Amino acid sequence: MDPIRNPFAPGAGQRPPELAGRERELQAFEVVLQRVARGRPERSLVLTGLRGVGKTVLLGELRSMAVKHGWGAGKIEARPDAELRRPLSAALHRAIRDLAVRHRAPDRVEEVLGVLKAFALKANKADAKLRDRWQPGIDVPAAQGRADSGDIEIDLVELFTDVAELAADVGTGAVILIDEMQDLKAPDVSALCAACHELSQSGAPLVVVGAGLPHVPAVLSASKSYSERLFRYARIDRLDRADADRAVLAPIEREEADIEPEALDALFDASGGYPYFIQAYGKAAWDAAPADPITMKDVQVAAPEAEQELAVGFFGSRYERATPAEREYLRAMAELTHGRDEGAGTSDIAVYLGRKPSSLSPARDSLMKKGLVYSAERGLIAFTVPHFGHYLLGRADD
């Protein structure tokens, strides 16, 4: 098969050629866009799921939908070592620019940009040198007395309110999309919840769409007890068999090629229905096939190559971030679960390693901060990366 025509595209956040199995989420967001534009109240949205299920891709799709509806839209990726104020300023700048195209009062747009600049200039307030070097790129004077108190919770409420009012002027709304939401610092989570709460009470046309690991709801709830009612949570999971087959068949058929049913079976078994894995195995199978159609033998020949690529780029890059003590903990999880995608008991891990549970807490907590594991439920810890246990069992001892 011609590798130039290979339709599959494994990559972090890269849109697959066929976005299968996400119709429900897309339709739900379409309802949100139309309801908010009509002045109807709607909760902000949080997408949760393991690595490789397509949360980032879905965020991008939702952003495109918002832009098509004339909304202002900005997207950021939270980082554990960074505060929210600076990246959020850039995202809101983009959203305001989207709205400015339709707004008939340039002075009003500049007024909101001035408030945004005042908010942005409070970034990195603890580091005066960094603050002096960084400018938000907003060519209007900073406003005074609005969103510039230095208290992120107060400032964010005021800024979101002004951006929402600007969106209301043109009869649409604004959306801020936040990827890796679990990495937000506690004060930023609190401020974000407070701002969303204020906006929901007033019916202002601004919504937040977050995406993160399965424990994001617990992170939000720990910050504000009302977050359970403030956000609508949608679990993004692996694809069922029908959608997984469509994710493979549709791109192949658009290239006027074919794949045998047995090969589809083999691809589903190898990928487990996880979208990222479907792209990795699909790409390898296409390249391995000497002729059309793709056969089960082609998939079998391609599997080691796909697994090697995943071992380096998907699993290995994460494993290398772990310390020796953390790797010991990860391996114990894998051995207790026999490589399956399920949780392991924290007390069982301690018994398995012959250690006291308290002595393992630092390793567990560090792995959670690195986004490698999460607390599936009380007393259970699970991998954030599907098939990670299987990968660990296949590794040679370090």
Summary of the structure (lengths in Angstrom):
residues: 398
radius of gyration: 23.3
end to end distance: 38.5
largest distance: 69.6
contacts: 1340
relative contact order: 0.13
helix: 56%
strand: 11%
